[in-house]
């Protein structure tokens, strides 16, 4: 097992835990206002936060806003007045000082926070996130943000914790400057649906403002914007819950390519609804937006930056040939609407729920389009990317995302569960049931594990432990002697086993290897033994 000891800081705990400044209040709604200053690459604005007191309050409230952003002022808002609130800064946290203890449990409260600063610029988005201030090939501004991992508090004040989404959604209001003499009339796009768009003009001001409304709960890292010279077209698809609005945005000079590439969205929606249940955000619609980075699962406003290539930037992550038969970014990032956006991990240590199951959604799409054989080939091919460096699940409460194996090893786990269930229809109903049971919810691995165990009627706990909580890959040790086939798993936890078939091309037998040595008759069997391909382990003869 790899060394998994890290030196976490108090700041990691503040960011990653539901601590004393967070655990007594539940966000109900955000009303975010952001004004851009392109000359200085800075922003300023406010966030009106509505929340409910859920338990006895602490004497301070934790509001997250990262350097170099600065909090200017905070006011508790009531029906007839705004009461100033003092605060203390502690690195990337502001502690709001107010007699919160005087508030009773169940009370609805709101405060407004004013702020400004130059948001961190992304070095390698979306992996090293932040603001992207760039220009398209015609020289027009093209601005966006991607902040998963880095955190939404890198550009707006919020409760930057995956375990608390605003129950009633939010508004995103953006003001962007323009030139009165040479207006560029850029589009401003965000999550949800556009409720207002207008130009404003003053003595020294000229620009455009747009307001977008999100009606469903949304995780803070999913809140986004895109500003650029876009062409926009609309469509609809008849889904399981009725008519779903589709909106597409591409840079104007990419319109022809985008129309062709985005045609996959309708069959993709049908495929994902078949396997995983109704699209979770009918009220907010589905948007696909060209972005100045590879991609991101921004809820109801999926970021697309795959440059109109098939596969992953034109490459096949599975090395099977199947991966270049569809656009990886459209499929993967849209799959997150079900796992990641609808069902969200409370702690980022459990983000395999997002990435692993969504990676398996690529296999489901391939199966819809290309058949089961090619889909399974694609799935197994992706396993070659697994590094087995550290456990998939990180340490809880310290903002630890665990291993990047959460993608492909998480998908392998789901595939093995499907193989062991040996009932595709039941597996499909299980995925749909998860999206219904945990609809618009934040969850833990334990909750997902319990649901799968209960629904399937099988105890998959040893598989979860083996593939998520340690980084050892099972090794199948075997030998054939005196017409007896002897086998067992090493490098595994106690209780681990996998039911599978073993064959020499002529004789096929079903075995269930575990840590104990077992044997079966192998009279007349050949020595060139192969094992089931659909399980993740290595073989040692």
C-alpha positions in Angstrom: 0.0 0.0 0.0 1.3 3.4 -0.9 2.1 6.0 1.8 -1.1 8.0 2.3 0.2 10.3 5.1 -0.1 14.0 4.3 0.4 17.2 6.3 -3.0 18.8 6.2 -3.4 22.3 7.6 -6.0 24.1 9.6 -7.1 25.8 6.3 -7.7 22.4 4.8 -9.9 21.5 7.7 -11.9 24.8 7.4 -12.4 24.2 3.7 -13.1 20.5 3.9 -15.2 20.0 7.0 -18.7 20.9 8.2 -17.3 22.7 11.2 -18.6 25.0 13.9 -19.0 27.9 11.5 -21.0 25.9 9.0 -22.9 23.0 10.7 -25.8 25.1 12.2 -27.0 26.9 9.0 -28.4 25.6 5.8 -28.2 27.7 2.6 -31.6 28.2 0.9 -30.8 30.7 -1.9 -28.0 32.8 -3.3 -28.5 36.1 -5.2 -25.1 36.8 -6.8 -24.2 40.1 -8.5 -20.9 40.4 -10.3 -19.5 43.4 -12.2 -16.5 43.0 -14.5 -13.6 45.4 -15.1 -11.7 44.0 -18.1 -9.0 46.7 -17.9 -7.8 45.6 -14.5 -9.0 41.9 -14.8 -10.9 42.4 -11.6 -14.5 42.1 -10.4 -16.7 43.5 -7.6 -20.1 42.6 -6.5 -22.3 41.2 -3.8 -24.0 38.0 -2.7 -27.3 38.0 -0.8 -27.4 34.7 1.2 -30.7 33.3 2.5 -30.3 30.5 5.1 -32.1 28.6 7.8 -30.9 28.0 11.3 -30.9 24.2 11.7 -29.4 23.9 15.2 -27.9 26.0 18.0 -25.7 28.6 16.3 -22.1 29.2 17.0 -21.0 32.7 17.9 -19.4 33.1 14.4 -20.4 32.2 10.9 -17.8 31.0 8.4 -18.0 32.7 5.0 -15.4 31.5 2.4 -13.6 34.0 0.1 -10.1 33.2 -1.0 -7.1 35.5 -1.5 -6.6 37.8 -3.3 -10.4 38.5 -3.2 -11.4 40.8 -0.4 -14.6 41.1 1.7 -15.6 44.8 2.0 -18.7 44.7 4.2 -21.5 42.5 5.4 -25.0 43.4 6.6 -27.7 41.2 8.2 -30.8 42.0 6.3 -34.3 42.4 7.8 -37.6 43.6 6.4 -36.9 47.2 7.3 -33.1 47.6 7.9 -29.6 46.4 7.2 -27.4 45.8 10.3 -23.7 45.9 9.8 -21.7 42.8 10.8 -18.1 42.8 11.9 -15.8 40.1 10.7 -12.3 38.7 11.1 -10.1 37.3 8.3 -8.4 33.9 8.7 -6.6 33.2 5.4 -9.4 32.1 3.0 -12.1 32.4 5.6 -14.0 35.4 7.0 -15.6 34.9 10.4 -18.8 36.9 10.7 -19.3 38.2 14.2 -22.9 38.6 15.3 -25.1 37.4 18.1 -26.3 34.4 16.1 -26.9 32.6 19.3 -29.9 34.8 19.8 -31.6 33.2 16.7 -33.9 30.3 17.3 -33.7 27.0 15.4 -35.9 27.1 12.3 -35.5 30.9 11.8 -34.9 32.1 8.2 -32.1 34.7 8.1 -30.3 36.5 5.3 -27.1 38.6 4.9 -25.5 40.4 2.1 -21.8 40.4 1.5 -20.0 43.0 -0.7 -16.6 42.1 -2.1 -14.0 42.9 -4.8 -10.7 41.8 -6.1 -8.7 40.2 -8.9 -9.7 36.5 -9.0 -7.0 33.9 -9.4 -6.2 33.2 -13.0 -6.3 29.6 -14.2 -2.9 28.1 -15.0 -4.2 24.9 -16.6 -8.0 24.9 -16.6 -10.0 23.0 -15.7 -7.4 21.1 -13.6 -5.7 24.2 -12.1 -8.8 26.4 -12.1 -9.6 30.1 -11.9 -10.6 32.9 -14.3 -9.7 32.6 -18.0 -9.2 36.0 -19.6 -8.5 35.3 -23.3 -9.6 36.2 -26.8 -11.0 34.2 -29.6 -9.3 34.0 -33.0 -10.9 37.2 -34.1 -9.5 39.1 -31.2 -12.8 39.5 -29.2 -12.9 38.9 -25.5 -13.6 35.3 -24.4 -13.9 35.0 -20.6 -14.9 32.1 -18.4 -14.3 30.4 -15.1 -13.6 26.8 -14.0 -13.1 26.3 -10.3 -13.8 22.7 -9.3 -11.1 21.8 -6.7 -10.0 25.4 -6.3 -13.5 26.3 -5.1 -16.2 28.9 -5.9 -14.9 31.0 -3.1 -12.0 31.9 -5.5 -14.4 34.4 -7.1 -17.5 34.9 -4.9 -18.3 34.7 -1.2 -20.3 31.6 -0.3 -20.4 28.5 1.8 -17.8 26.6 -0.2 -18.7 23.1 0.9 -20.1 20.4 -1.3 -22.4 19.2 1.5 -24.6 22.3 1.3 -26.3 23.4 -1.9 -28.9 26.2 -2.0 -32.2 24.3 -1.7 -34.1 26.8 -3.8 -31.4 27.6 -6.4 -29.9 31.0 -7.1 -29.8 34.0 -9.4 -26.6 34.9 -11.2 -26.5 38.6 -12.3 -23.5 39.8 -14.4 -22.7 43.3 -15.6 -20.1 43.5 -18.3 -18.6 46.7 -19.8 -18.7 47.5 -23.5 -17.5 50.3 -25.7 -20.1 53.0 -26.6 -18.1 53.9 -29.7 -17.5 50.3 -30.9 -19.9 48.0 -29.1 -19.1 44.3 -29.3 -22.5 43.0 -28.0 -21.0 39.9 -26.4 -23.2 37.2 -25.0 -23.3 36.6 -21.2 -24.2 33.0 -20.3 -24.7 31.3 -17.0 -26.6 28.5 -15.3 -30.3 28.1 -15.5 -32.5 30.2 -17.7 -32.1 33.8 -18.9 -34.7 36.0 -17.2 -33.4 39.5 -18.1 -30.9 41.0 -20.5 -30.4 44.7 -21.2 -27.9 47.4 -22.1 -27.2 50.1 -19.7 -25.7 53.5 -20.3 -24.5 56.2 -18.0 -22.3 59.3 -18.2 -19.1 57.2 -18.0 -20.6 53.7 -18.3 -21.7 51.5 -21.1 -22.3 47.8 -21.1 -24.7 44.9 -20.8 -26.3 43.1 -17.9 -27.8 39.6 -17.8 -29.7 37.8 -15.1 -29.9 34.0 -15.0 -32.2 32.0 -12.7 -31.4 28.6 -11.4 -34.5 26.9 -9.9 -32.9 23.7 -8.6 -30.2 23.1 -5.9 -26.8 23.7 -7.4 -23.3 23.1 -6.1 -21.1 26.2 -5.8 -18.3 24.8 -8.0 -20.9 24.3 -10.8 -21.8 28.1 -10.8 -20.2 29.6 -13.9 -20.4 32.2 -16.7 -19.2 32.4 -20.3 -18.7 35.8 -22.0 -17.9 35.8 -25.7 -19.0 36.4 -29.3 -21.5 33.5 -29.4 -24.0 32.2 -31.9 -27.1 30.8 -30.1 -29.7 28.3 -31.3 -32.5 26.5 -29.5 -34.1 23.1 -29.7 -36.2 20.7 -27.7 -36.2 17.0 -27.0 -39.2 15.0 -25.7 -37.9 13.4 -22.6 -39.3 11.2 -19.9 -40.7 14.3 -18.0 -41.9 16.1 -21.1 -40.3 18.8 -23.3 -36.7 19.6 -22.3 -35.4 22.8 -23.7 -31.9 22.6 -25.3 -29.7 25.7 -25.9 -26.5 25.6 -27.8 -23.8 28.3 -27.8 -20.7 28.3 -30.0 -18.3 31.0 -31.2 -19.8 32.5 -34.3 -17.1 31.3 -36.6 -17.6 27.7 -35.3 -21.3 27.6 -36.0 -21.2 25.0 -38.8 -18.9 22.6 -36.9 -20.9 23.1 -33.7 -24.2 22.2 -35.4 -22.8 19.0 -36.6 -20.9 18.1 -33.4 -23.8 18.9 -31.1 -26.3 16.7 -32.9 -25.3 13.9 -30.5 -27.1 15.6 -27.6 -30.6 14.4 -28.4 -29.7 10.7 -28.6 -27.4 11.1 -25.6 -30.3 12.5 -23.5 -32.5 9.6 -24.5 -29.7 7.1 -23.7 -28.9 8.6 -20.3 -32.6 8.9 -19.4 -33.1 5.2 -20.3 -30.2 4.1 -18.1 -30.1 6.7 -15.3 -33.6 8.2 -15.1 -35.1 11.6 -16.2 -32.7 14.5 -16.8 -32.6 16.1 -13.3 -33.0 19.7 -14.2 -36.0 20.1 -16.5 -36.9 23.5 -15.0 -33.4 24.9 -15.8 -33.0 23.2 -19.2 -29.8 21.9 -20.8 -27.2 24.1 -22.4 -23.9 23.2 -24.1 -21.5 26.1 -24.3 -18.2 26.3 -26.1 -15.5 27.2 -23.5 -11.9 28.3 -23.6 -10.8 25.1 -21.8 -11.4 21.4 -22.2 -14.7 21.0 -20.4 -16.6 21.1 -17.1 -19.9 19.8 -15.8 -21.4 23.2 -15.0 -25.0 22.3 -14.1 -27.4 23.1 -16.9 -24.6 25.0 -18.7 -22.1 22.3 -19.7 -18.7 23.6 -20.8 -17.4 22.2 -24.1 -13.8 22.7 -25.3 -12.9 19.5 -27.2 -12.3 21.5 -30.4 -14.9 19.6 -32.3 -12.9 16.5 -32.3 -14.0 12.9 -31.6 -12.6 11.1 -28.5 -10.6 13.0 -25.9 -9.0 15.9 -27.8 -8.9 13.6 -30.8 -7.4 10.7 -28.8 -8.8 7.4 -27.5 -8.4 7.1 -23.8 -9.2 3.4 -24.1 -6.8 2.6 -26.9 -9.4 0.3 -28.4 -10.6 2.4 -31.3 -14.0 2.8 -29.7 -13.1 6.0 -27.9 -12.9 8.0 -31.1 -16.4 7.1 -32.2 -17.9 9.7 -30.0 -17.1 13.1 -28.5 -15.8 12.3 -25.0 -16.3 15.8 -23.5 -20.0 16.1 -24.5 -20.8 12.6 -23.2 -18.7 12.7 -20.0 -19.5 16.2 -18.9 -23.2 15.8 -19.6 -23.2 12.5 -17.7 -22.4 14.5 -14.6 -25.8 16.0 -14.7 -26.9 12.7 -13.1 -23.8 11.9 -11.0 -22.1 14.9 -9.7 -24.9 17.5 -10.1 -28.0 15.6 -9.2 -26.3 13.2 -6.8 -23.4 15.1 -5.1 -20.8 13.8 -2.7 -20.9 15.7 0.6 -17.1 15.5 1.0 -14.8 15.7 -2.0 -13.0 12.6 -0.7 -16.1 10.7 -2.1 -15.9 12.3 -5.5 -15.6 8.9 -7.1 -19.4 9.0 -7.0 -19.1 11.9 -9.5 -16.2 10.7 -11.6 -16.4 7.0 -11.4 -20.1 6.5 -12.2 -20.0 9.3 -14.8 -17.0 7.6 -16.5 -19.1 4.5 -16.6 -21.9 6.5 -18.3 -19.5 6.7 -21.3 -19.8 2.9 -21.5 -23.6 3.2 -21.3 -23.6 5.7 -24.1 -21.3 3.5 -26.2 -23.6 0.6 -25.5 -26.6 2.7 -26.8 -24.8 3.7 -29.9 -22.5 0.8 -30.7 -23.6 -2.3 -28.8 -22.5 -4.1 -25.7 -19.4 -5.7 -27.1 -17.8 -2.5 -28.2 -19.0 -0.7 -25.0 -17.4 -3.3 -22.7 -14.2 -3.2 -24.8 -14.1 0.5 -24.3 -14.7 0.2 -20.6 -11.9 -2.4 -20.1 -9.5 -0.3 -22.2 -9.8 2.6 -19.9 -8.5 0.5 -17.0 -5.0 0.8 -18.4 -5.0 4.4 -17.1 -5.3 3.3 -13.5 -2.2 4.2 -11.5 -2.9 2.6 -8.1 -1.0 5.4 -6.4 -3.2 6.1 -3.4 -6.7 5.1 -2.3 -9.6 6.4 -4.4 -11.3 7.8 -1.3 -9.3 10.5 0.4 -9.3 11.5 4.0 -12.5 13.1 5.2 -12.9 16.6 6.4 -9.6 18.0 5.1 -10.4 18.9 1.4 -8.7 15.7 0.2 -9.9 14.5 -3.2 -8.1 11.1 -3.1 -6.6 9.5 -6.2 -7.3 10.5 -9.8 -8.1 6.8 -10.1 -11.6 7.8 -9.0 -12.4 8.0 -12.8 -11.4 4.7 -14.2 -11.2 2.5 -11.1 -14.6 3.9 -10.0 -15.9 2.9 -13.4 -14.3 -0.5 -13.1 -16.1 -1.0 -9.8 -19.5 -0.2 -11.3 -18.8 -2.5 -14.2 -17.8 -5.4 -11.8 -21.0 -4.8 -9.8 -23.0 -5.1 -13.0 -21.2 -8.3 -13.9 -21.8 -9.9 -10.5 -25.4 -8.8 -10.6 -25.7 -10.6 -13.9 -28.9 -8.8 -14.7 -28.7 -5.7 -16.9 -32.3 -4.7 -16.4 -31.8 -4.8 -12.6 -28.6 -2.8 -12.9 -30.4 -0.2 -15.0 -33.2 0.1 -12.5 -30.6 0.4 -9.7 -29.0 3.4 -11.5 -32.4 5.0 -12.0 -33.4 4.2 -8.5 -30.3 6.0 -7.2 -31.2 9.2 -9.1 -34.7 9.0 -7.7 -33.8 8.2 -4.1 -31.0 10.7 -3.9 -32.7 13.3 -6.2 -31.0 16.7 -5.7 -29.2 15.4 -2.7 -25.7 15.2 -1.2 -24.5 11.8 -0.2 -21.6 9.7 1.2 -20.0 6.6 -0.1 -21.6 4.7 2.7 -25.1 5.7 1.6 -24.4 4.7 -2.0 -22.8 1.4 -0.8 -25.8 0.6 1.3 -28.2 1.4 -1.5 -26.4 -0.8 -4.0 -26.1 -3.7 -1.4 -29.8 -3.4 -0.5 -31.1 -3.1 -4.1 -28.9 -5.9 -5.5 -29.4 -8.2 -2.6 -25.6 -8.8 -2.6 -23.0 -7.6 -0.1 -20.5 -5.6 -2.2 -18.8 -4.2 0.9 -15.5 -6.1 0.2 -15.4 -4.7 -3.4 -15.9 -1.1 -2.1 -13.2 -1.6 0.5 -10.7 -3.2 -2.0 -11.1 -0.8 -4.9 -11.9 2.5 -3.1 -10.4 2.4 0.4 -7.0 0.8 -0.4 -4.9 1.0 -3.5 -3.9 -2.7 -3.9 -5.1 -4.5 -7.1 -5.9 -8.1 -6.5 -3.5 -10.7 -7.8 -4.7 -14.1 -9.0 -2.1 -16.7 -8.1 -2.6 -20.1 -9.7 -0.9 -23.3 -10.7 -1.9 -26.6 -12.3 -0.6 -29.9 -10.9 -1.7 -33.5 -11.2 -4.9 -32.4 -13.1 -5.9 -30.0 -10.4 -6.3 -26.3 -10.9 -5.2 -24.4 -7.7 -6.0 -20.7 -7.2 -6.4 -17.8 -4.8 -6.2 -14.0 -4.6 -3.3 -12.3 -2.9 -2.9 -8.6 -2.3 -6.5 -8.4 -1.1 -8.5 -7.7 2.1 -10.1 -10.5 4.1 -13.5 -11.4 2.7 -12.7 -10.3 -0.9 -13.8 -12.6 -3.7 -14.9 -12.4 -7.3 -17.1 -14.9 -9.1 -15.8 -15.5 -12.6 -15.1 -18.0 -15.4 -11.7 -19.6 -16.2 -11.0 -21.4 -19.5 -8.3 -23.0 -21.6 -10.3 -22.5 -24.7 -11.9 -25.9 -24.5 -12.9 -26.4 -20.9 -14.6 -23.6 -19.0 -15.4 -23.6 -15.3 -16.9 -21.1 -12.9 -14.8 -20.2 -9.8 -15.0 -17.8 -6.9 -11.5 -17.0 -5.9 -10.8 -15.5 -2.5 -7.8 -15.1 -0.2 -7.9 -18.8 0.7 -6.4 -21.4 -1.7 -9.0 -23.4 -3.6 -8.9 -26.1 -6.2 -11.0 -27.8 -8.9 -10.4 -30.8 -11.1 -8.6 -29.9 -14.3 -8.3 -33.3 -15.9 -7.2 -33.0 -19.5 -7.3 -29.2 -19.3 -4.7 -27.1 -21.1 -2.1 -24.9 -19.5 -2.9 -21.7 -21.4 -5.5 -20.5 -19.0 -7.5 -17.2 -19.4 -9.8 -15.5 -16.9 -12.9 -13.4 -17.2 -12.0 -10.0 -18.8 -14.6 -8.0 -17.0 -12.9 -7.9 -13.6 -10.0 -5.7 -12.5 -7.1 -7.9 -11.3 -3.7 -9.2 -12.4 -2.7 -12.8 -13.0 0.4 -14.5 -11.7 1.1 -18.1 -12.8 
